[in-house]
Amino acid sequence: MNIFSSLLSGPTKQPQVTKQRRGIEIKSEREIEIMRQASKIVATVLKEISQIVKPGMTTADLDVYAERRIREMGATPSFKGYHGFTGSICSSINNEVVHGIPSRKKVIRTGDVLKVDTGAYYQGFHGDSCITIAVVEVTPESAKLIRVAEEALYKGIEQVKAGAYLLDLAGAIEDHVKSNGFSIVEEFTGHGVGRNLHEEPSVFNFRTREMPNVKLRSGMTLAIEPILNAGSKYTRTLADKWTAVTVDNAMSAQFEHTVLVTETGYEILTDRSKV
């Protein structure tokens, strides 16, 4: 899900950077197989939501659906109760960047840019993923924003393999986003994922000297999640202490996958095309 990693006490104005990297976990084959199952549940739920969402529904409707389906598949929602969050999904519409709280008052409308982020906890491990949905018909600029956000995710994933470095991912994402005229939200980052919903390392979407440039090893599992804005990169947090919105009311889009590092490349554990 989108970077609750920056939300140990609510969103912050600087990325959470961990200086010590001894906590990065290398998963065993048994643990990886469990993560495949957790991630398959997440991918299934997001694929189904993308198929059923329509104008007139509320974000609470989607939340109820997601929780029911996660539990039907033998898992529990990773987000519900996490640091007090009340939903099983994050549902962020238009200028809402991340961490939107599902509500019966939030009605989905034609033209909305809807971000749906969810996680599933299964047999001791988490899967985590986010999609952005163009509701019926969006503006050409919003359509481009959504397309470039998804492309940026895959540009980053393509850099993943044992021996590569985290800033290889970050640079590929940054270059693609900026070449298309959009900004990267720097206040929230991706993260490791596994036994905990948020683990080391921080996975940045832009080049920075603030982060040790971690060398990837086979068995690492990462939640890679670029967040793009059509305008300013800056956000502010609403009174609910969760929902982050763009400071200039511009549209925002995000995609996220849980990715396994392998010796020769990567495996996208939350691949919706395989469910």
N, C-alpha and C positions, 0 to 999 in steps of 0.2 A: 504494500500500500504505500501511498506516498509518504515517505519520510516522516512518520511519527518519530523517527530517530532524532529529529530536532525538537521533539515535544516532551521531553522528560518533565518539563514544567511549563508546557505551552510553547508556541513558536518563538524562535529567537531571531535576532537581526544579523547574526553571524552563524556560518555553518558550524556544527558541532565537530570539532577535530580532536581525534584521539592520538596522543603522542606515542603511546606504547602500543606496539603491534603484537605482543606476545599472545593476545587473546584471539587471534584469527584462527578459526577452527578448520581443520581438514577433515572432511566427512569420510567415513568408511563406506564400503560398497553397500552394506546393510542400511546405513543411514541415508545414503543417496537414493536407494530404492524407496524408502519411506517418503523422502522429499518429493520423489516423482509422483507418488500417490497424492500427497497433500497439494502439490502444484496442479495436478490434473483436476482435482476438485475445484480449485480456483479458476482454472481455464474454462471448465465446463460452465460454472456459474456466470462468468463474464460473457461467454458466448451466448448463453441463453438470454441474459439481460439485453444484449445487443439486438436480439431477435424480437423481444417482446415489448421493448420500450416504445411508447407512442405518446403524442400530445394528449394532455388531460390526466395522465398518471401523475402521482406525486413521488417525490424521492423516498417518502416513507413506504410507498407501495413496493418500490424496488428493494428497499431494505428488508421488508418482511419476506419477500420472495427469496432474496439471497440467504437469509438466515435459515429459512426452511430447507432450501436445497443443500446448503452446507451440512446441516444436521442429518438430512436424509442419506447423505453419502458417508456418514459415520465420523464426521469431523465436527469441530466447534469453530465459531467465528473468531478469528484472531483479534479483531479490532474491538469487539464488544467488551466494554469494561476496561479497556487498556488505558491506564492513566485517567480513568473516568469517562472515556468516550462512550457515547450511548448507542451508537449504531454498529451494524455488522458490515456496513460499507461506508466509505466516504463518497458523498455525492456533491460535486462542485459544478455549478452552472455558470457559464459565460465568463464574467470577470472574477469569479471565485476560483482561486488558484489551487488550493488543496484544503483537505480536512473539513469539507462541508458536512454539516450534521443533517442526516435525513429528517425530513419534517413533512407532516400532512399539509403544511401551509405552502410548501414549495411545489408548485405545479409546473410540470414540464411542458414547454410550448414549442411549436414549430419554429425552427431557426436556432434553437438553443445548441450551445456547445457544452455537452454534458460529460464530465469526467466521473467515472465509476471505478473505485479502487477497493479491493477486498483481499482478505487473507483467510486461510483455513489452517487450523491446528489439528494435525492427525498423527496419532501414535508418537507424540513427543516432538514433532517438527512442524515448521510453518512453511507454507507457500504464499507468495505475495505477488499481485499483479494489478495493473491499472490500464484502462482503455479510455479513449475519448470518442464519444458518439456524436455524429452530426444528426440532429433530430430532424428528420424528413428532408428539409432543404435549408442549407445555411448560405450565408453570403460567400462570394468567391474568396474574399480575404480569409474568412474563417475556415473554408475548405482547404486553402493552402496551409494555414497554420496547423491544422490537424494532420495533413499529409506530411509536412516537414517534421513535426514532432515524432511521428511514427518512423519516418526515415532516419531521424537522428538517433533514435533508440537502436536501430539495426546497424547504423554506422559504428556506434560504440560496441555493440555485441560482436561485430566482425573483427574487432581487435583482440578479442579474448582468446587466450591460449596460455598454457604453462610457459613461463619465461617472459611473457609480456608484462607491461607495467600499467598500473591504474591510470596514469596520466596519458597513456596511449589512447585509452577509451575516452578520457575527458577531451583530449585534443580533437579527436575525430568528431565528437558530438558538437563541440564548440564551432569548429570550422564549418560544418554543414548548416548549423543554425544561423550563424552570422552571415554566411554567404547568401542566405535567403531573406535577409533583412529583418529577422526576428531577434528578440533578446532572450537570454537564459536567466531564469530565476536562480540566484546564487544563495539565497537564504535557506534553501532546503537541499538535501543531498540524498543519493542512494545509500545503500548500506549492505553489510553482510546479513545473511538470513539463515536460520537453521533451528537449533533448539530454542533460540530466542527470536522474536520477531525482528529485533534490531540488534545486530552484532557488528563488531569490527570486520572490515575497515569501512570508513566513510568512502563513498563512491561519488566523486565530484563529476560534474558535467561541463567543467571548464578548467583551463590550466590554472594552477595556483601553486605558490611556494609554501602555502600554509599547511600542506599535507605531505607527509613522507610518501615518496613515490614507491608504493608497495609492489614488489614483484609477485606476479600471480603464480600459484601452484595448483597442480591438479588436485581436485577434491574441494577447492574453495567454492562456496555458493554465494552469489551476489544478486542483490536486487538493484538493477540498473534502471534509472527512471529520470530521463530528461523532462524538464518543465519549461515550456516556452510561452512568452508573452508577445502579443502583437505590438505592444508599446513599451513602456518602461519596464525594466527588470525588477523594480522594487515593489514590495507588497506591504500591506498593513493587516493587522489582525482585528477582527470584529469583537464586539462586546461579549460574544459567547466564548471567547478565549480559545477558539479552535479555528474558525474559518478565516483563511488568509485570502485577501482580495488584492487585485492590482490597484496601485495608487492612482492610476489615471483612468480607471474604468475600462481598460482595454481587455480584449479576449485573452484567454489562457488555455493551453492544451497540454496534455501529459500522456505518456505511455510508459509502461513498466513491465519488465519480465524478471522472473527468477531464473538465473543462469548458472549452470555448472561449468567450472573450468576443467578442461580435459588436457591431456598431454598434447593433443594435436589441434585443439580448438575449443569448442564449446558445445553445450547441449542446452537448448531453451526448455526448461522444465514446465513452464506455463504456456506452452505453444497451443493456441486455440485451434489451429488447423488439424490437430491430432486428436481432438475429442469430438 
